[in-house]
Amino acid sequence: MKKFVFKLERVLRIKEHKEHIAKEQYAKVLQQKLLLEKEIEEFYKNIENTINGEVFHDNEILNYDSLTIKDNYIKGLNIKIKENRERIEQIEPTLEKLKEELFQKTKERKIFTKLKEKDYQKYKEEFKIDEIKSIDDSANKAYILSKFEGEG
């Protein structure tokens, strides 16, 4: 019997490729979002450290200039936090769209993968049937030959 060939193998490969591209696109945007969230966490840590006096030395004499510098630094970090949150809000609709596309591409690929599995199971069953027929034919020929030789 001939080797198993899935008739829609090219379509399956295309679906797998499209799924791979969708995964990469989703991962890229998700990475951007996670990076922005990590930056926000770092900004909050910097604010906390500034308030607790770790950025500026504890023994530093508190004067108007140092307090103004700390205040401006904290205001700058808060602005960056706000900007990052706005960017995250802009990214999230795109991220949801890409997530849905990835879901659809995965679903399409799985359909063709299941078709391939079913076709392979059918191929194996047909192969077993052909093998049994071949064994039966050989046994029948051997039986007929033994009968024919036994008569002669």
Phi and psi restraints in degrees (value plus and minus 20) as a CYANA .aco file:
   2 LYS   PHI     -95.8   -55.8
   2 LYS   PSI     143.7   183.7
   3 LYS   PHI     -85.7   -45.7
   3 LYS   PSI     128.5   168.5
   4 PHE   PHI     -87.2   -47.2
   4 PHE   PSI     110.0   150.0
   5 VAL   PHI    -152.4  -112.4
   5 VAL   PSI     102.4   142.4
   6 PHE   PHI    -105.4   -65.4
   6 PHE   PSI     100.7   140.7
   7 LYS   PHI     -82.4   -42.4
   7 LYS   PSI     -48.9    -8.9
   8 LEU   PHI    -124.1   -84.1
   8 LEU   PSI       7.1    47.1
   9 GLU   PHI     -79.1   -39.1
   9 GLU   PSI     -61.1   -21.1
  10 ARG   PHI     -83.7   -43.7
  10 ARG   PSI     -61.3   -21.3
  11 VAL   PHI     -83.7   -43.7
  11 VAL   PSI     -62.5   -22.5
  12 LEU   PHI     -80.1   -40.1
  12 LEU   PSI     -64.4   -24.4
  13 ARG   PHI     -81.8   -41.8
  13 ARG   PSI     -60.9   -20.9
  14 ILE   PHI     -84.0   -44.0
  14 ILE   PSI     -63.9   -23.9
  15 LYS   PHI     -82.2   -42.2
  15 LYS   PSI     -61.2   -21.2
  16 GLU   PHI     -83.6   -43.6
  16 GLU   PSI     -60.6   -20.6
  17 HIS   PHI     -85.1   -45.1
  17 HIS   PSI     -64.3   -24.3
  18 LYS   PHI     -83.5   -43.5
  18 LYS   PSI     -58.3   -18.3
  19 GLU   PHI     -84.0   -44.0
  19 GLU   PSI     -62.0   -22.0
  20 HIS   PHI     -80.9   -40.9
  20 HIS   PSI     -64.0   -24.0
  21 ILE   PHI     -83.3   -43.3
  21 ILE   PSI     -62.8   -22.8
  22 ALA   PHI     -82.9   -42.9
  22 ALA   PSI     -58.7   -18.7
  23 LYS   PHI     -82.4   -42.4
  23 LYS   PSI     -64.3   -24.3
  24 GLU   PHI     -83.4   -43.4
  24 GLU   PSI     -63.4   -23.4
  25 GLN   PHI     -83.6   -43.6
  25 GLN   PSI     -64.8   -24.8
  26 TYR   PHI     -82.9   -42.9
  26 TYR   PSI     -64.9   -24.9
  27 ALA   PHI     -82.6   -42.6
  27 ALA   PSI     -57.9   -17.9
  28 LYS   PHI     -83.9   -43.9
  28 LYS   PSI     -67.2   -27.2
  29 VAL   PHI     -89.7   -49.7
  29 VAL   PSI     -59.3   -19.3
  30 LEU   PHI     -82.3   -42.3
  30 LEU   PSI     -59.6   -19.6
  31 GLN   PHI     -81.6   -41.6
  31 GLN   PSI     -60.6   -20.6
  32 GLN   PHI     -80.5   -40.5
  32 GLN   PSI     -65.0   -25.0
  33 LYS   PHI     -82.6   -42.6
  33 LYS   PSI     -65.9   -25.9
  34 LEU   PHI     -83.7   -43.7
  34 LEU   PSI     -57.2   -17.2
  35 LEU   PHI     -84.0   -44.0
  35 LEU   PSI     -63.2   -23.2
  36 LEU   PHI     -82.9   -42.9
  36 LEU   PSI     -61.4   -21.4
  37 GLU   PHI     -84.7   -44.7
  37 GLU   PSI     -57.9   -17.9
  38 LYS   PHI     -86.1   -46.1
  38 LYS   PSI     -60.4   -20.4
  39 GLU   PHI     -81.1   -41.1
  39 GLU   PSI     -61.4   -21.4
  40 ILE   PHI     -79.7   -39.7
  40 ILE   PSI     -64.1   -24.1
  41 GLU   PHI     -79.8   -39.8
  41 GLU   PSI     -63.2   -23.2
  42 GLU   PHI     -83.9   -43.9
  42 GLU   PSI     -59.9   -19.9
  43 PHE   PHI     -82.6   -42.6
  43 PHE   PSI     -62.3   -22.3
  44 TYR   PHI     -83.0   -43.0
  44 TYR   PSI     -59.8   -19.8
  45 LYS   PHI     -83.1   -43.1
  45 LYS   PSI     -61.8   -21.8
  46 ASN   PHI     -83.8   -43.8
  46 ASN   PSI     -59.7   -19.7
  47 ILE   PHI     -83.0   -43.0
  47 ILE   PSI     -66.4   -26.4
  48 GLU   PHI     -81.6   -41.6
  48 GLU   PSI     -63.2   -23.2
  49 ASN   PHI     -84.1   -44.1
  49 ASN   PSI     -58.1   -18.1
  50 THR   PHI     -85.6   -45.6
  50 THR   PSI     -64.6   -24.6
  51 ILE   PHI     -85.4   -45.4
  51 ILE   PSI     -58.3   -18.3
  52 ASN   PHI     -99.6   -59.6
  52 ASN   PSI     -24.3    15.7
  53 GLY   PHI      67.0   107.0
  53 GLY   PSI      -5.9    34.1
  54 GLU   PHI    -101.2   -61.2
  54 GLU   PSI     -46.9    -6.9
  55 VAL   PHI     -95.4   -55.4
  55 VAL   PSI     -60.4   -20.4
  56 PHE   PHI    -125.3   -85.3
  56 PHE   PSI     126.0   166.0
  57 HIS   PHI     -84.6   -44.6
  57 HIS   PSI     122.8   162.8
  58 ASP   PHI     -85.1   -45.1
  58 ASP   PSI     -51.5   -11.5
  59 ASN   PHI    -105.7   -65.7
  59 ASN   PSI     -17.7    22.3
  60 GLU   PHI     -87.2   -47.2
  60 GLU   PSI     117.8   157.8
  61 ILE   PHI     -92.1   -52.1
  61 ILE   PSI     105.2   145.2
  62 LEU   PHI     -96.3   -56.3
  62 LEU   PSI      98.7   138.7
  63 ASN   PHI    -154.1  -114.1
  63 ASN   PSI     155.3   195.3
  64 TYR   PHI     -78.0   -38.0
  64 TYR   PSI     -62.7   -22.7
  65 ASP   PHI     -83.3   -43.3
  65 ASP   PSI     -65.9   -25.9
  66 SER   PHI     -87.6   -47.6
  66 SER   PSI     -56.9   -16.9
  67 LEU   PHI     -87.1   -47.1
  67 LEU   PSI     -58.2   -18.2
  68 THR   PHI     -84.9   -44.9
  68 THR   PSI     -61.1   -21.1
  69 ILE   PHI     -83.3   -43.3
  69 ILE   PSI     -66.0   -26.0
  70 LYS   PHI     -80.8   -40.8
  70 LYS   PSI     -64.3   -24.3
  71 ASP   PHI     -82.4   -42.4
  71 ASP   PSI     -64.7   -24.7
  72 ASN   PHI     -85.5   -45.5
  72 ASN   PSI     -58.2   -18.2
  73 TYR   PHI     -82.4   -42.4
  73 TYR   PSI     -66.4   -26.4
  74 ILE   PHI     -84.6   -44.6
  74 ILE   PSI     -61.4   -21.4
  75 LYS   PHI     -81.2   -41.2
  75 LYS   PSI     -61.6   -21.6
  76 GLY   PHI     -82.1   -42.1
  76 GLY   PSI     -62.2   -22.2
  77 LEU   PHI     -84.9   -44.9
  77 LEU   PSI     -59.6   -19.6
  78 ASN   PHI     -83.6   -43.6
  78 ASN   PSI     -56.8   -16.8
  79 ILE   PHI     -84.3   -44.3
  79 ILE   PSI     -63.7   -23.7
  80 LYS   PHI     -83.9   -43.9
  80 LYS   PSI     -58.3   -18.3
  81 ILE   PHI     -81.7   -41.7
  81 ILE   PSI     -65.0   -25.0
  82 LYS   PHI     -82.4   -42.4
  82 LYS   PSI     -63.8   -23.8
  83 GLU   PHI     -81.6   -41.6
  83 GLU   PSI     -63.2   -23.2
  84 ASN   PHI     -85.3   -45.3
  84 ASN   PSI     -58.8   -18.8
  85 ARG   PHI     -83.7   -43.7
  85 ARG   PSI     -59.4   -19.4
  86 GLU   PHI     -84.5   -44.5
  86 GLU   PSI     -61.2   -21.2
  87 ARG   PHI     -83.8   -43.8
  87 ARG   PSI     -60.2   -20.2
  88 ILE   PHI     -82.5   -42.5
  88 ILE   PSI     -62.0   -22.0
  89 GLU   PHI     -82.6   -42.6
  89 GLU   PSI     -53.9   -13.9
  90 GLN   PHI     -93.2   -53.2
  90 GLN   PSI     -53.5   -13.5
  91 ILE   PHI     -96.3   -56.3
  91 ILE   PSI     -54.4   -14.4
  92 GLU   PHI     -77.8   -37.8
  92 GLU   PSI     -62.2   -22.2
  93 PRO   PHI     -81.6   -41.6
  93 PRO   PSI     -59.9   -19.9
  94 THR   PHI     -83.9   -43.9
  94 THR   PSI     -61.8   -21.8
  95 LEU   PHI     -82.2   -42.2
  95 LEU   PSI     -62.6   -22.6
  96 GLU   PHI     -84.0   -44.0
  96 GLU   PSI     -61.6   -21.6
  97 LYS   PHI     -82.4   -42.4
  97 LYS   PSI     -65.2   -25.2
  98 LEU   PHI     -86.3   -46.3
  98 LEU   PSI     -54.7   -14.7
  99 LYS   PHI     -84.4   -44.4
  99 LYS   PSI     -62.8   -22.8
 100 GLU   PHI     -86.1   -46.1
 100 GLU   PSI     -61.1   -21.1
 101 GLU   PHI     -82.2   -42.2
 101 GLU   PSI     -62.8   -22.8
 102 LEU   PHI     -81.7   -41.7
 102 LEU   PSI     -62.5   -22.5
 103 PHE   PHI     -79.2   -39.2
 103 PHE   PSI     -65.1   -25.1
 104 GLN   PHI     -84.7   -44.7
 104 GLN   PSI     -63.5   -23.5
 105 LYS   PHI     -84.0   -44.0
 105 LYS   PSI     -60.2   -20.2
 106 THR   PHI     -85.1   -45.1
 106 THR   PSI     -61.5   -21.5
 107 LYS   PHI     -81.6   -41.6
 107 LYS   PSI     -65.2   -25.2
 108 GLU   PHI     -82.6   -42.6
 108 GLU   PSI     -63.0   -23.0
 109 ARG   PHI     -84.1   -44.1
 109 ARG   PSI     -60.7   -20.7
 110 LYS   PHI     -84.4   -44.4
 110 LYS   PSI     -55.3   -15.3
 111 ILE   PHI     -79.6   -39.6
 111 ILE   PSI     -67.7   -27.7
 112 PHE   PHI     -91.0   -51.0
 112 PHE   PSI     -52.7   -12.7
 113 THR   PHI     -84.3   -44.3
 113 THR   PSI     -62.6   -22.6
 114 LYS   PHI     -84.5   -44.5
 114 LYS   PSI     -60.7   -20.7
 115 LEU   PHI     -79.7   -39.7
 115 LEU   PSI     -62.5   -22.5
 116 LYS   PHI     -83.2   -43.2
 116 LYS   PSI     -64.0   -24.0
 117 GLU   PHI     -81.4   -41.4
 117 GLU   PSI     -62.9   -22.9
 118 LYS   PHI     -84.0   -44.0
 118 LYS   PSI     -63.3   -23.3
 119 ASP   PHI     -82.5   -42.5
 119 ASP   PSI     -58.0   -18.0
 120 TYR   PHI     -87.5   -47.5
 120 TYR   PSI     -59.9   -19.9
 121 GLN   PHI     -82.5   -42.5
 121 GLN   PSI     -62.6   -22.6
 122 LYS   PHI     -82.1   -42.1
 122 LYS   PSI     -61.7   -21.7
 123 TYR   PHI     -80.5   -40.5
 123 TYR   PSI     -65.2   -25.2
 124 LYS   PHI     -82.8   -42.8
 124 LYS   PSI     -61.2   -21.2
 125 GLU   PHI     -83.7   -43.7
 125 GLU   PSI     -64.3   -24.3
 126 GLU   PHI     -84.4   -44.4
 126 GLU   PSI     -57.8   -17.8
 127 PHE   PHI     -82.9   -42.9
 127 PHE   PSI     -62.5   -22.5
 128 LYS   PHI     -84.0   -44.0
 128 LYS   PSI     -63.1   -23.1
 129 ILE   PHI     -82.0   -42.0
 129 ILE   PSI     -65.2   -25.2
 130 ASP   PHI     -82.5   -42.5
 130 ASP   PSI     -59.2   -19.2
 131 GLU   PHI     -84.7   -44.7
 131 GLU   PSI     -63.5   -23.5
 132 ILE   PHI     -83.5   -43.5
 132 ILE   PSI     -62.7   -22.7
 133 LYS   PHI     -80.5   -40.5
 133 LYS   PSI     -62.7   -22.7
 134 SER   PHI     -83.5   -43.5
 134 SER   PSI     -62.9   -22.9
 135 ILE   PHI     -85.3   -45.3
 135 ILE   PSI     -62.5   -22.5
 136 ASP   PHI     -81.6   -41.6
 136 ASP   PSI     -63.3   -23.3
 137 ASP   PHI     -81.6   -41.6
 137 ASP   PSI     -63.0   -23.0
 138 SER   PHI     -84.2   -44.2
 138 SER   PSI     -61.6   -21.6
 139 ALA   PHI     -85.4   -45.4
 139 ALA   PSI     -61.9   -21.9
 140 ASN   PHI     -82.8   -42.8
 140 ASN   PSI     -62.6   -22.6
 141 LYS   PHI     -83.7   -43.7
 141 LYS   PSI     -62.2   -22.2
 142 ALA   PHI     -84.3   -44.3
 142 ALA   PSI     -60.1   -20.1
 143 TYR   PHI     -85.1   -45.1
 143 TYR   PSI     -65.1   -25.1
 144 ILE   PHI     -84.1   -44.1
 144 ILE   PSI     -61.8   -21.8
 145 LEU   PHI     -84.3   -44.3
 145 LEU   PSI     -60.8   -20.8
 146 SER   PHI     -86.5   -46.5
 146 SER   PSI     -56.8   -16.8
 147 LYS   PHI     -86.5   -46.5
 147 LYS   PSI     -63.4   -23.4
 148 PHE   PHI     -85.5   -45.5
 148 PHE   PSI     -62.2   -22.2
 149 GLU   PHI     -90.6   -50.6
 149 GLU   PSI     -52.7   -12.7
 150 GLY   PHI     -88.3   -48.3
 150 GLY   PSI     -49.3    -9.3
 151 GLU   PHI    -100.1   -60.1
 151 GLU   PSI     -49.4    -9.4
